[in-house]
Amino acid sequence: MKKVLIITYYWPPAGGPGVQRVLKFAKYLPEFGWQPIILTVENGDYPAIDKSLIDEIPPECKVYKTKSIEPYNLYRKFAGLQRYEKIPTYVLNTKENERFKDRIAKWVRANLFIPDARIGWLPFLVREGLRIVEKEKPAVIFSSSPPHSLQIGAYKIARKTGLKWVADFRDPWDDAFWQKDANLIRSNRAKEKDDRLERKTLKSADFIISVSDSISELFRFKVNRNNYVTIPNGFDDTDFKYHWHSSEKFRITYTGNVGKDQNLNNLFSAISALDEKTKNLLEINFFGNLHQSVLNNIHKYHLVDLIKINSYITHDKNIEVITKSDMLLLCIPNVPNNKGIVTGKLFEYLATGNFILGIGPKTGDAAKILQRTSCGKMFDFDEDISEILSQQIENWENYKRPIVNHNEIKKYSRKYLTERLIRILENAR
């Protein structure tokens, strides 16, 4: 087999959406004659743990782990958190009644840890990466971020070894929406350093892969090259062993964390306006952490007794929950440059065939996917969704399932997407 050195921070037992992309690539690479050699961190500070994902690592896969200097234990002490507490991905979102030491902690994170708080992994990553290249003789390097600091390590390994390098981005870099928070103070020096590192990566990688066309365009605007490729996230057919069946309640489900920029007010307003008889038909579940402002709005619309907030669930349980739902919620952050945000959950939502109610930019990449697959509809953040909500409840009462475009949905299968990655790796080596 040809070998590819894959550099990723998120790897089982890490849970959440960040691990899925690389894990699924690694799962299917051997079928196309490529052996994945994983370089990751040992005992990483992950927002969630999902040990069930360990079983998906293919036997052909070799995994190397290194130490890392993680600043989050200091952050926990400073923020008054327990050592075992997980830090949500939206930690840099502004909190209500934010304490002075919270603001100080965020300033340190945004200005001293450039490009991100995983920079402490860099020296270990480079040292181990060079050793792996000498031992395993990979044909190409593939690095997937965030955290974007690992791209700096991949750059150094590629430069010292002469190997071709494919950089994969699940999110933007300097244009990431958390960077644009009006209350996040970043010095000019920090901004300039971050911009310099981003441009160096974009200029140096042999291929740049992103999960959406809009993210690729953001990168192309900064460094205009013809090596940008879009490979979206997807779903694994083998994960979907559950089947939808009608239940006594109309199940509305959201999986994942909800940050302060994910505005669900039009949804809450539409649900609140329903008559009591219809409300009694609903079962509404959120699985993940919700920003305090979102929780406050649930109280504002008097939905505390109707909406159930559940903790994080493992990936296999997540698949079961979304498959057995009737409406799935998707919410794109209401921030600048959000047209390219295509969350990983969307593609697993697609695989269920259930109706997807999207809230976000109607001309964004996620909206286009919903339209092409006929799996749902996107609404603006302040658009009334009462009619579509009532319509879907009526369809459920009449046992009427969505008519989706299966041919379009198949284009997002993990195996198909891995085949597209293979073509990039073959061209790079």
C-alpha positions, -999 to 999 in steps of 0.1 A, spaced: 0 0 0 10 36 -6 12 55 27 -2 88 37 8 106 69 -23 121 84 -19 148 110 -49 155 132 -56 167 167 -90 151 169 -89 113 169 -107 86 189 -115 87 218 -123 123 209 -160 128 202 -179 155 184 -179 165 147 -142 173 145 -131 137 146 -155 123 120 -140 136 88 -105 122 93 -117 90 109 -139 82 80 -112 90 55 -89 67 74 -116 40 74 -120 39 36 -84 47 24 -73 11 26 -100 1 1 -83 23 -24 -47 10 -17 -36 37 8 -25 30 43 -33 58 68 -5 66 92 -20 88 120 -1 114 139 -22 128 168 -20 139 204 -20 118 235 -46 126 260 -59 156 241 -82 181 257 -114 174 238 -148 190 242 -163 155 242 -153 118 246 -167 90 225 -149 57 230 -173 39 206 -154 55 177 -123 35 185 -139 4 170 -140 23 136 -103 25 133 -93 1 105 -67 -26 113 -44 -13 85 -41 21 103 -10 29 124 -15 55 151 14 75 166 6 98 196 28 125 212 27 147 242 14 183 241 15 213 263 -22 221 269 -31 256 284 -67 247 292 -60 234 327 -47 269 335 -78 283 319 -100 261 341 -82 273 372 -85 309 361 -122 305 352 -131 286 383 -138 253 365 -132 218 378 -103 199 362 -127 173 347 -151 199 332 -152 200 294 -147 234 278 -174 241 251 -163 249 216 -179 283 220 -157 292 250 -148 325 233 -184 336 229 -194 365 251 -212 355 282 -239 375 299 -227 391 332 -192 381 322 -166 383 349 -134 404 346 -112 373 349 -133 356 320 -124 386 298 -88 384 308 -87 347 300 -102 352 266 -78 381 259 -48 358 267 -62 331 245 -69 354 215 -36 373 217 -9 350 231 -19 317 216 -15 323 179 -31 308 159 -48 288 186 -44 273 221 -30 240 206 2 257 197 19 237 225 16 206 204 38 220 177 73 210 188 62 175 196 43 172 164 73 182 142 98 160 161 75 129 159 65 137 123 100 137 111 107 104 128 76 89 113 86 100 78 120 84 82 104 51 95 73 48 74 83 65 41 49 80 34 41 93 -1 23 124 10 13 144 40 -24 152 48 -31 176 76 -67 185 88 -76 214 109 -87 231 131 -67 235 152 -48 254 125 -16 254 145 -10 218 132 -8 232 97 23 250 108 38 217 119 28 200 86 45 229 67 77 223 87 77 186 81 70 190 44 98 216 40 124 195 58 115 162 40 105 174 6 72 155 7 41 169 -10 15 183 14 -23 185 12 -38 209 38 -74 202 47 -96 229 64 -129 221 81 -133 257 91 -119 291 79 -88 304 96 -86 342 102 -122 345 90 -136 320 115 -167 335 131 -154 335 166 -126 358 155 -152 384 145 -169 386 179 -172 424 185 -163 418 222 -132 398 215 -102 422 216 -73 412 195 -41 433 192 -29 443 157 2 423 164 -18 392 170 -39 398 139 -9 403 117 8 372 130 -23 351 124 -27 365 89 10 358 81 7 322 93 -24 316 73 -10 331 41 22 310 45 1 278 47 -20 287 17 11 296 -4 31 265 6 6 235 5 5 216 -28 -33 213 -25 -58 231 -3 -90 212 5 -120 229 23 -155 216 31 -173 243 11 -169 264 -20 -173 296 0 -145 288 23 -123 280 -7 -132 314 -21 -122 331 12 -88 315 9 -85 323 -28 -92 360 -21 -61 360 1 -38 338 -19 -49 333 -55 -39 299 -67 -55 271 -87 -50 243 -62 -82 248 -42 -105 218 -40 -139 213 -22 -145 180 -5 -175 184 18 -182 164 49 -205 134 46 -222 104 61 -212 68 64 -238 44 51 -227 17 75 -236 39 105 -273 39 96 -286 7 109 -317 22 124 -350 29 106 -376 57 110 -410 47 124 -440 68 133 -443 76 170 -469 91 192 -451 125 193 -438 147 165 -401 146 173 -380 177 167 -343 172 173 -311 193 174 -277 176 179 -246 195 189 -237 227 208 -255 260 203 -235 292 205 -248 327 211 -247 335 173 -270 306 165 -302 325 166 -333 302 171 -357 329 181 -380 325 150 -382 288 159 -390 295 195 -416 321 185 -433 297 161 -435 269 187 -448 293 213 -476 305 190 -490 270 186 -522 261 204 -519 238 234 -533 208 216 -506 210 190 -479 217 215 -489 184 233 -480 166 200 -444 178 202 -413 162 216 -384 186 213 -348 176 222 -315 193 221 -284 172 226 -253 192 236 -243 225 254 -264 256 249 -251 291 254 -267 310 283 -284 334 259 -301 306 241 -313 291 274 -326 326 284 -346 327 251 -362 294 259 -374 309 292 -385 341 274 -408 321 251 -421 300 280 -408 267 265 -389 254 295 -414 225 300 -416 217 263 -379 217 253 -357 191 268 -319 198 271 -299 166 270 -261 161 275 -237 150 248 -244 116 233 -221 92 215 -221 91 177 -239 58 174 -266 70 197 -267 103 178 -275 84 146 -303 65 163 -318 97 176 -318 117 143 -331 87 124 -361 83 147 -369 120 145 -395 138 123 -378 172 120 -342 180 123 -329 214 132 -299 231 115 -288 266 126 -259 284 109 -242 311 130 -255 346 123 -220 361 116 -201 376 87 -190 352 60 -214 326 71 -224 314 36 -196 289 37 -205 273 70 -217 238 64 -218 219 97 -210 182 97 -243 173 112 -261 184 80 -249 154 60 -259 128 86 -292 146 87 -295 141 49 -289 104 52 -320 100 75 -344 113 48 -361 133 75 -372 170 70 -344 195 78 -355 229 90 -326 252 84 -321 287 99 -293 307 82 -283 324 50 -307 315 22 -280 318 -4 -254 299 16 -238 265 7 -259 247 33 -291 261 17 -280 250 -17 -274 214 -4 -309 213 11 -324 225 -22 -304 200 -44 -313 171 -22 -349 182 -15 -343 174 21 -355 206 37 -356 244 35 -335 273 48 -351 303 64 -335 337 73 -329 344 110 -359 367 113 -382 349 89 -415 335 101 -414 297 101 -449 291 115 -463 278 82 -436 253 75 -438 240 111 -475 235 109 -472 219 75 -447 194 87 -468 185 117 -497 179 94 -476 157 71 -466 137 101 -502 133 112 -511 120 77 -480 96 76 -465 116 48 -428 113 45 -405 138 26 -397 129 -11 -359 134 -13 -334 132 -41 -315 100 -33 -290 105 -62 -279 138 -48 -277 125 -13 -254 96 -24 -228 122 -34 -221 128 3 -213 92 12 -179 89 30 -167 62 7 -174 84 -24 -157 114 -8 -127 93 1 -124 83 -36 -123 120 -44 -95 125 -18 -76 97 -34 -74 116 -67 -59 146 -48 -33 124 -31 -24 107 -63 -19 141 -80 1 154 -51 27 126 -46 
